[in-house]
Amino acid sequence: MSAVKPDRLPPGLLQLVGVVMLGALMMQLDMTMTTIATNTLLHRFDVTLSTLQWVGTGYLLAMASVIPLAGWSLERFGARAVWMFSLAAFLAGSILCGLSWSVGSLIAFRVIQGIGGGLVLPIGQAVLAQAAGPERIGRVMAAIGIPSLLGPVLGPVLGGLIVTDLSWRWIFYVNVPICLAALVLSARIVPTVRMPGRHRLDVGGLALISLGCVSLIYGFAEAGRSGGFTATRVVVLLAAGAVLLAAFVVLTLRSTAPLIDLRLLRNRPFAASSGAIFLAMVVLFGALGLLPLYYQQVRGDSPLHTGLLLIPFGVGMGLSLAVAGRAADRMAPRGLALCGLALSAVGALLFTRLGHQPNTVLLSVAQLVAGAGVGGMLVPIMAAGIRGLPGPAIPRATTAMRIFQQLGGSFGSALLFVVLQRQIAAHGTAGSTAALGAAFGSTFWWPVGFTLLAAIPILLLPGRRTTAAPVPSPTVATE
């Protein structure tokens, strides 16, 4: 039997990629589709916006609380068991959300969804990274990046269609057939990865990092709603989160079996990748939070039309992922990531022209360039961070990366909403569309700044293409 060529992914790995992408895309689409139904749910349950916001906040906080468990649970129970548990929890939560009879029940069931959704991406990344090996990690990271990056773009389109033509309950019921298909395929395709040297759960570390992440993410969300970081509740939440994470760092460095091994940050590519991923998420989620608001508040577009207008962003990311995935397996990560950073900066600069009544073509070009830049940045960054690590370290490394992604996205969304509110006040819009557009344009200078700031960790990535030394492989059982 002839061996698979090094530049081609073997059929078994392609099947595994497809299953992981299916689960991840389902989860990412659900996050964005739910936001489109906000106005419908307000009228259906007759509640205030501050109450309804807990439908999204509860989901995010549940995700944040279970992400730190991903690495340990994969080692303890095996990839297939944890992956299928996460899908089953998401499926149960989706069905229950569709059956909700009050806003309280909907919030509770979204928490169940979040418990499943929080494990999907870190487990999927870990399984694929281990199965791919260092020589194929770039293409695999590009594949797993597609759901994460396209979900915020395609979700509003699908959500708009469902809310317009069907009941709001189908926002959740649409997950059922997809999730069932993923479960059936997973039972046959996803391997049971048993890691050597399994450790007991670090309960103290889990409590500290879970509560710390929940506190920070909730603090960022409250800052975005209140329009500033000075409110007493925001300050208390952020301070508590910082203290809890600091305590987690101290405990982890003293532990012989930490939940997340912070000693991985001694590995320069992993440390640089972690910093760059955080900043890239600030730019991505900040921009994807502002653009729909711009289309609806300044241009008066409907939610469905807004979703369609965001397609160029997804097209740009899709094109760059296809190119960057293969290039990341052949070229040095630093140069590739810098090219993506340059495109991101150009796209963000074009968005600063929002106050000058840009036409749809210019906005589409700006989205295409920015999307290509973000995708071109993330693939080599993530591949470089994982490529040089030994197999047993990968589950906890992907867990750490997912935490950086979650915190970066939450911080970016909150910060840019705060900046936007202050810019609106400074421009004195008073109903003026031009002034409101200028406020959005001024706000986009912040993504420009964060994009340029990402150059610092990117410059610390390897400047030469290196081949990782062989590392011990985990025990894999397919039955």
Buried (B, 14 or more C-beta within 10 A) or exposed (E): EEEEEEEEBBEEBEBBBEBBBBBBBBBBBBBBBBBBBBEBBBEBBEBEEEEBBBBBBBBBBBBBBBBBBBBBBBBBBBBBBBBBBBBEBBBBBBBBBBEBEEBEBBBBBBBBBBBBBBBBBBBBBBBBBBBBBBBBBBBBBBBBBBBBBBBBBBBBBBBBBBBEEEEBBBBBBBBBEBBEBBBEBBEEBBBBBBBEEEBEEBEBBBBBBBBBBBBBBBBBBBBBBBBEBEBEEBBEBBEBBBEBBEBBBEBBEEBEEBBBBBEBEEBEBBBBBBBBBBBBBBBBBBBBBBBBBBBBBBBEBEBBBBBBBBBBBBBBBBBBBBBBBBBBBEBBBBBBBBBBBBBBBBBBBBBBBBBEEBEEEBBBBBBBBBBBBBBBBBBBBBBBBBBBBEBBBBBBBBBBBBBBBBBBBBBBBBBBBBBBBBBBEEBEBEEEEEBBBBBBBBBBBBBBBBBBBBBEBBBBBBEEEBEBEEBEBBEEEEE
